[in-house]
Every structure is written in structure tokens, then in C-alpha cells.
Amino acid sequence: MVRQTHHERSISVTVIKLLGEVLVKIRGIIGLCLVADLLLALSLPISAAGGLTVYGGKIETSVTPASNNSYTMEVANTSDTPMEIGVEVKGYGMSTAQDFIALEPKDDSSPYSALALLDVSPAAFHLEPGKSQFITINSKIPAGIGNGGRYAIVYIHTAATGDGSIGVIRAIAARVLLTISGSKLDTTSQITEVSLVKAAPQKTASVTVTVANNGNYHFKPQIRATVRNGDKVVATTSAVAPGWPILPGYSRQFQLDLNGASPLPAGIYQVEVEVDDESGNLITKGTFPLELTEKQDVLPAVTTSSPPTSTLSVTPTSTTSTPTTLPQSISSAPPPASQGMPAALFAGVAAGAALIITVMVVIGRKRK
């Protein structure tokens, strides 16, 4: 039977649903439909729809150069049907619009990747209902590894199941965040862009702030912005970024609602932005011009002594240097567990230990 520990008595989850359809024209396959259900795991265990459950689905620790380390996760089948399970190591990436991108090894070119440092065993196994299997994640840290953090994803997934031409693959993406012990941790960052999101009917104006992590270590940003008209403060906003941290070498864009005593008339303003880490240490700051071509409505000013708090959301941008891969191909039969997931699976704003993904594969008939 599956082990339960005292801290695994309950689980609180927030469900984020992302529905999309991807048409891929490849030999013998008309297309595929990719449907992802993203569940935000706030405590352990982490359970995918269909009974795939992982205990201890996150590795966040320090490692010493010239060391070998081992970690374990427990994979359980809490469904009433057998499962074929595969385990893979993938790259951990992100983009300005996405907190999380699982990269195929060929697409993970980050100097801070932990992909080459890790191996997993067993890579494939069978689980009967109610049974569990421990997997081991080994890290081999070279003596001259350098400074900062190293990042990867452990993908734990089922083989495709289903009748006829439809198969369902379920996966849990467990993060690996390694800190090189005794190294210099650098969170040098830059605010690369601040822009206006105009007010719309029943919506108020906001600003987007793009933060680039140019250092070698991850951090969770806390953002404060002050809008000035000359020396007068006319609007403010602040928020703690939800979800996962900004990895070194990547940028994220955040949207913050503006608070003010009255609407902002057209004109040229200055936006002062400060970015702190989760401990309140200043990471970067800057002042940016903001042009309003028409009056903009803002949220009412916050009258308490506490700093104003804004709803913070992620806004996609049209340009990014971050690799983002799409599903490549799927065979005409359900793949074995060891074959793995489509080339990239990703999440938007999310937090917690791991991401739960459900992929529905629809396979058409071969063309004659």
C-alpha cells in the first residue's frame, strides 16, 4: 500500500485550466489536440488526474563541488488501473510570458542547467493499483562547476492510455533547484521595459514591468512602482510576484494595477520602479518615462498605512530570446513510458512543488 506521512494528510490545490488545440501535419498523422490541465500544488502529495501521485516532488538544496548526491521521490498509483511510468530529466526554462517551460535536452542551452548533472533510476516501471515505487535522482557535481544555481525538471509521466485513436498521458513535473555551496550568488538584474496598459471599459490602467535576471541565481521578485507628474506622486502600485522565481538568464513580464486619488490626465509621467527579492533586499531599480495620450482611470488610492497592494498578473510579450518548443510528433500508437512526453509542456503563473499536466493525444488515420 502507498505510504502516508503526517505532512501528507491533506492537499490544497488551485486549478488553472489552459485549453488549446495544436494542429501538426506530419506523415501518417492528421493532427493532435493538446489539452493541459494545470493544477497548482500547494502541499504534498502531488496528484495528477487519473491517480498518478508523487510524494516529495521538489528538490531545492545546496550541493558541494566534487560531490555525489542522491534524492528520492515516491511515485504512487492511487487509481484502480495499472500504470506504465516513465521518468526523464528535462531542462527548466521560462519566458517573459511563462513561469515554466519544460525543455527537451537539445533546447536547454543555459549555462545554469542541471540537466547534465542528473540521472534518474529506474527510468521506467510498472505500477499496480495502490502500489508505489521510489525513484532515485542522482547528482554528480564536478569540482570546477562554478558559482550560482543549477536548474532542471524531473518529468514523471504515464504511458498513453485510452481506447481507439485517443490516448491520455499524465505527468508531474518536479523542479530541481541546486545551489552551489560556498559560491558567489549573483542576482544582478535589470528592468528592461515599463509600459502602459490602457484602461478599458470596467477596467483601470496598469503598467507592465519586465525584469531580466542577468545574474547566476534565482529570486522571487517583489515589485513597487510610483508614478510621478513632476514632483507629485499621482499613482502607486506594489505586489509580490506569484509563482516561481526568475531563473538566471531569463526575463519575466508582470502587470500591476495602478492606485491613485483621481484619474490621470494625458501627459508625460515618470515611473519609478524598485525590485526586491523575497527577503526584501533591493535587486534593481530605475526610472522610466510613461506617456498618456488620453485620460486613464486608476483604482482608488489605498488609505491604510500599509503599502498599496495590486493584483499582479503575467502579460505575454511579442519578443523573447528564450527558447520555446512545441510538440514535435507522436507515433501512430500510444508511446511506451520510456518514450516520454511531447517536446515541451509549459505552465503560466504557478507556484508550489510541481506542475501537473494532462495531455490528450488524438491520432487520425493515415492518408491514402
N, C-alpha and C positions, 0 to 999 in steps of 0.2 A: 504494500500500500504506500501511497505518497506520504512522505514525512511532512508534518506541520510543526513549525516552531512558534513560540509565543508571540513574536512580532509579525507573524503571518496570519493572524486571526481574522483580519479584516482588510479590505482594499477599497480605496476611494478613487473613482475614475471619472474623468471628464471626457465625453465623447466628441471628437471633432470629425465631421464627415466630409470627405473630399471625394466627389464623384466625377469621373472623367472618362472619356472614351478616346482610345488611341487606335487609329487605323494604320496597320503596317502591311504593305504589299510585298510579299516575299513568295518565293516559289512554293507551290503546293498549299499555301495558306491565304485565304481571302483577307483575314484580318484578325485582330484580337481586341477585346474590350477589357480595359484595366480599371477595376473598381477598388479603391483603397478606403478602408475604414480605419481612421487614426484614433487610437484610444490613448488618452493621457494618463499614464500610470503614476499615481502619487504615493503609492506604498506597495510593498511586496505582499504576495506574489504577483507576477505579471501574467495575465491570462489572455490569450487570443480567443476570438470566437471559434468555437469548434473544439475547445478543450486543450489546446497547446498552452502549457503553463511553464514559466521559468522562475525559479527561486534564486535570488542573488543576481539579478540581471543588470549589473553595472559594476565596472571595475574602475575605481578612482583612487589612486595610491601613488606613493613615491617609490622610485626604483634607484638602485645604486649602480653606477657604471661598473662593468665587468662582473655582472651578476646574472644568475638564472633564477627565475621566479615562477611559481605555479599558483593558479587561482582556479576555483571550481564554481560551477553553476549547476543547479539541478533542474533537469528538464522532465516534466511530468505530462502524462496523458490523462486528463481529467474527463475525457469523453467516454462514450460507450463503444467506440470502434477502434481497431488497431491503427497505428500511425507509422509511417516511414519518415524518419527525421534526418535532415542534413544540417551540418554546421560548417560555416565558412567564415573567413576573416575578410572584411571589405574595408575600403577606405572611408574615412569620416570627413565629409566635406560639407560645405554650405554655400549660400549665395546671398546677394543683397535681399532677395525675396524669400529665402528659405533658411530656417534654422538648422536643417538636417538634410544631407544628401548622402545616400549610401553609394559609394563609388566602386566600380569594378577596379581590380588591381591596375589594369592598364591606364586607367584615368586618374589614378592617385599619384600625382607628381609633387605633392607637398614635401618640403624638406623636414616637416614636423610629423610626417606619417609614422605610425607604429606598425603598419601593415607587415613590413619585412621582419619585424622583431617578434611576431607572434605566430604560434601554431596551435591548432586545436585537435583534441582527440577524445573520443572517436569522432570521425568526420561524418559517419552515417551509422544509424542503428534503428532497430525496430522496437516499438513500444506497444505493449498490450494495454487495454483499458485499465486504469487505476495503477499503472506501474510508472516508475521514474528511472532516470539514468543520469548519473553525474558525468559532466564533461569537464575536461581539464584544459585550461588555457595557459600555455607556457610562454614566458617572455625571456628572450636572450638579449641582454643589454651589453653592447660592446664597450670596451674600455674608453674609447675616444668618441663617445656618442655626442658630446657637446652639451649645450645649455637648453633650458626651457622645457617644453612639454612635448609629448608624442601621443598621437590620436589614431584610433581605429574603431571599427564596428565588428562585433561578433553577430553574425546572422544565424539564427536558429529557425529552421523552416520545415514544413511538411512537404511531402511529395504531392503532386496534383491529384485530387480525388474527385469523383463525380461520375455520372452516367453519360454515355453518349459522347458528344463533342464538347461538353462543358466540364472544365476542371477547376478546382479551387485550391489555391496554395495559401497557407497561412504562415506568417513569420513574425518573430520578435527580434528586433534589432537592439542589441545591448551595447551600450557605449563603453569604450576603454579610453581613459584619460590618465596618462602616466606623467608624473613629474620627475625630472632628473634630479635626484637628491644632490645637494651641495652645489648646484649650478646657478648661474645668474638668470633670474627670471625677469624678462623684459616685456612689459605691456605697453610699450610706446605705440601710440595710436594717433589718428588724425581724423578730424571732422572734414569730410571731403565735399559735402554738399548740404545746404539748408534751403528748402524751397517751400512755397506756399501751396496749400491745398485749399482752393476757394470754397467759400460757403455755398451750400446748395439748399434747395427747399427743405426745411425742417432739419437742416444740419448747419453746424457752425464751422468757422475757419479753423484750420490746423496747419502745422508745419511738419515737414518731413526732415529728418536728420539722418545722414548717412555716416556711419562710423567705420573706419578701417583699422584693423589691428595689424600694425606693422612690426610688432614685437615677436617674441618666441613663445608666448604663454597666453592661455585663455583667460577671459574675465567676463563677468556678467555686468553689463553697463547699467548705471543709473544716470538719467539724463535730466538736466534742468535747462530751461530756456527763458530768457527775459527779452521782451520786445520793447524797444525804446523809440520814442519820437523826440529826437534831440536828447535832453537830459531827463525827460519824463518817461516813467515806466507806464506803458499802456496795456500790456498783457503779459502774462506769465504762464508757465506750464512746467510740470515735472512729473516724472514717472520712473518706476523701476521696470526695466525691460523684462518681460516674461520669457519663459522658455530657457533654452540652453545658452551657453556662453558664446561669445565671438571667438572663434579659433584664430590662431596666428596665420596671417596671410590671406584672411578673408574680410569682407565688409558686410554690414547689415544696415538696412534702412528701417527706421522707426517713424511712426506717425503719432504726433502729440497734439491733442486739442488745446486751444488757447483759451485762457480765462482773462476777462477784463471787465472794467466797470461800465463800458459802453462800446458800441460798435466802432471799428477802426475805419476812419475815412481814407480815401485814396491818398497815396503819398509814398515817400521813401522812408523806410524804417530800418533800424539796426536790431539784429537778433544776436544776443549774447548766449552762447551755449557752453555748458560745462558737462563733462562726462566723468563720473566716478566709477570705481569698481564696487563690488558688493560689500566691501568693508568701509566704503566711504572715502577711499583715497582718490585724489584727483588724478585722472588719467590724461585728459586733454581738454582744452577749451579754445574758443575762438569767437570772433565777431563777424557777422555776415550781413550784407545789405538785403533788404526784402522790399520789393516794390509791389504796392497795391494799386491796381488800376481802377478799382471801384470799392465802395464801402463793403466791409466784411463783418458779419455778425460773429460774436465770440460767446463763449459760455460765461455765465455770471461770475464775477470775482469771488474768490474764496475769502470769507471774512474771519476765519479762525486764525489762531496764532501759528498753526501748522502750515508748512509749505503746501501750495496747491498741488493736488494730485490729478493727473489726467489719465484717461483711458489711452493705453498705448497699443497700437496695432502695427502690423507689418504691411508695408506697401511695396508691391513689386516695382522694379525699375526696368527700363528697356536695355540697359547696358550692364554687363558684368564680365569680369575676366575669369570667373570661377567656372570650372568645367561642370556641365550638367548633361548627363547622359539619359537617353530614352531607352525603352525596351528595344532589344535588337531582334531577336527571333525566338520562336517557340516551336518545338518539334510537333509533328502531327499526332504524337501520343503523349500522354502525361509523362513529364520527365521524372527520372528517379530522384531520390532525395539528394544524392551527391551532385546532381547537375546544377542545382542552385536556382536562385530567383532570376527574374528578368534583370537586365543590366543595371538599372538604377531604380531605387524606391526612395521616396522622399517624404518629408513632413513639413508643414508650415510651423506656426508658433506652437511649441510643445515644451513640456518640462517633465522632470521625473527620471526614472531609471532607464526606461526603454520605450521603444515605439512598437506598437502592434499593428501589423499590416495584413490585410486580406486581399489577395489578388484572384480575380475570376478570369479564367482563360477560355475564350470562345474560339473554337477552331472550325474553319469552313472546309468545304470539300475541295479536293484538288481540281484544278481546271483541266478540261479535256482539250 
